[in-house]
């Protein structure tokens, strides 16, 4: 047998196993690549769902924030109205206090007049 024939047989016989191993390895890599591609697509879908969920949460938070800001503004208006009412009451208080004191003095004067009239009439009445 010549050296060329030996090399030819090696390529056909022994080389065939190497080719088969290489093909099997390539097929394994292709399967692995397809599996990874499927995982990537699944993860892309999950990321998309998370982005949509995040947008929904942002929208809901924006709505709640607007509602709370409106409520704060309403409460601030109520506080302003209550402060104005309190200021009005504080302005009226001295006037009302003076009026009360004047009325108490007048009542005391009438009471004194009534008591003196009762004493005068009581002293004139026959026993």
LINGIPE-V618983 format. One record per backbone hydrogen bond with DSSP energy under -0.5 kcal/mol. CO is the residue of the C=O (numbers start at 1). NH is the residue of the N-H. If there is no record, write none. Layout:
co,nh
CO,NH
CO,NH
This chain:
co,nh
2,6
3,7
4,8
5,9
6,10
7,11
8,12
9,13
9,14
10,15
13,17
14,18
15,19
16,20
17,21
18,22
19,23
20,24
21,25
22,26
23,27
24,28
25,29
26,30
27,31
28,32
29,33
30,34
31,35
32,36
33,37
34,38
35,39
36,40
37,41
38,42
39,43
40,44
41,45
42,46
43,47
44,48
45,49
46,50
47,51
48,52
49,53
50,54
51,55
52,56
53,57
54,58
55,59
56,60
57,61
58,62
59,63
60,64
61,65
62,66
63,67
64,68
65,69
66,70
67,71
68,72
69,73
70,74
71,75
72,76
73,77
74,78
75,79
76,80
77,81
78,82
79,83
80,84
81,85
82,86
83,87
84,88
85,89
86,90
87,91
88,92
89,93
90,94
91,95
92,96
93,97
94,98
95,99
96,100
97,101
98,102
99,103
100,104
101,105
102,106
103,107
104,108
105,109
106,110
107,111
108,112
109,113
110,114
111,115
112,116
113,117
114,118
115,119
116,120
117,121
118,122
119,123
120,124
121,125
